[in-house]
Amino acid sequence: MAQKRISMRKLKEVLRLYFGMRLGKRQISRACNISHSTVAEYVRRAGNAGIKWPLHDDLDDTELEARLFPKLTYKTASRPKPSMEEIHQELKIKGVTLQLL
């Protein structure tokens, strides 16, 4: 199950300690009272998003969140509609059921 995200204040603190102060991930986890894997995940996301410290002045909390946690879009595969004539012909064969088709 997915966990709740940490607050933006704490996230900015993680970025400041990692990029600005050059602390290790375990030191940051102890300082911010979060797990080291969470620190690693947020640092990885910041690296992928191209975010460095100090943050730009025009980068507010909502834009920072949008860059770190982009909306995932899922592409649904569209299948072609089955030919009812072919299904009818297949059902005439002994042992073939709709579930098999």
NORMO-V325848 format. One record per run of one state. SS is the DSSP state (alpha for helix, beta for strand, coil for the rest). FROM is the first residue (numbers start at 1). LEN is the number of residues. Records with the same first field share a line. If there is no record, write none. Layout:
BEGIN
SS->FROM-LEN + FROM-LEN
END
This chain:
BEGIN
coil->1-7 + 21-4 + 33-3 + 50-11 + 69-15 + 92-10
alpha->8-13 + 25-8 + 36-14 + 61-8 + 84-8
END
